[in-house]
Amino acid sequence: MTDAFLKLTILGSGTSTGVPVLGCHCAVCSSAEPRNNRTRCSALLEWSGHKILIDTATDLRQQALREGIEQVDSVLYTHAHADHLHGIDDLRTFTLMTGKAIPVYAARDVLDRIQGLFSYVFSESDTPGYRPRLQVNEVYGPFELFGQMVIPLPLAHGSGESLGYRVGNLAYVVDCSAIPESSWALLQGLEVLVIDALRFREHDSHFSISAAIEVARALQVPKTLLTHLTHDVDYPRHSAELPEGVEFAYDGQTVMLPLPELQER
């Protein structure tokens, strides 16, 4: 891959339970269709030889083994819910490889939550080899990362908040139930949109499938991937019902698109 391209890998396309759901024997959870097997929601971005995680999902180790990930250069956190955060300890393997701290980016309240829940990571007394080494960075506006601008996208997530991220003409918008007007302006001109689309029925904290499709239609995005899916979604059966340019995301799916010219360092 050259510096001129951005690669997206869907590491996990499932909601907080994953699919199959423990103890469930519905048609989707019992399915042999691999695209109905969904680990917890996360993604990997790659450009200029760098690998950037979006969230450390509960299933990070499984995802990294499946995709052959042997390098993590940074992490962008959307919010602090368990399914998006609690794979954080698996970052220690990557820091042991390099001996360097991994820069992580998040809103202030998410950093506070990480430092509270995983205080051992930031302890000066524990043996360093048994914890990840992280460098925390507060996100309060666009920032440069490895020669590209990363644009945070404030989102409503039920009564709370989360952050989406835009790099080039790709946006990753998960765990959201509404997009504030200020963020709509940041989503114009996209080529690829990855968006939360929990299920067919409405939900207080997530877009439904129909609501996510409406967002994609309003933004006129050529390619939209619906992610964070429950076991309500049967990939082969329900894919046929989606409009042109809209797909259900699946674990291991990849997309490549051109990037703007790299900025001066």
TAWOSUL-V667811 format. One line per field, one symbol per residue. phi: phi as a letter, one per 20 degrees, with the letter a starting at -180 (. if undefined). psi: psi as a letter, one per 30 degrees, with the letter a starting at -180 (. if undefined). burial: + if it has 16 or more other C-alpha atoms within 10 Angstrom, else -. A space follows every 10 residues. Layout:
BEGIN
phi = ???
psi = ???
burial = ???
END
This chain:
BEGIN
phi = .efecddddf fbddffemcf egmecffffe fefffeecef fabcdcblnd ccedmdfgeg gfffffemfc bcdacdeead fgfdcfegff fffffffdmd fefdcafgff fffffefdgf fdfeeffgfd bfdcdecfec rgbeblnced dfcfcecmed cbdecdcldd cdcclbdadg gfegfedfmf dccdcgbgaf ffbfdcffff ffffffffel efccdecmee ffeegffegf eefgndcffb gnfcccbfdf gfefe
psi = klfgkkkkkj ekglafflkl kkgkgleeff kfjffgjjlk kllkkkkhgk kjkjlilege eeeeeefhkg kkflkkkeag leffeggeff feeeeeefgl kkkkklleee eeeefeehff egkfflkefg lljkjkkkjg aklkjhglkk jkjklkibfa llklkkkbgk kjjlikfljl eefeffgkgl ekkkkkiele llkfflklee eeeeeeeefh kekkkkahka gfjjeeefef fklkfklkll kfklkkllll kklk.
burial = --+-++++++ ++++++++++ +------++- ----++++++ +++++++--- ++++++++++ +-++------ ++++++++++ --++++++++ ++++++---- +++++++--+ +--+-----+ ++-----+-- ++++-+--+- -----+-+++ ++++++++-- ++++++++++ +++++++++- -----++--+ +++++++++- ----++++++ +++-++--+- +-++++++++ +++++----- -----+++++ ++------+- -----
END
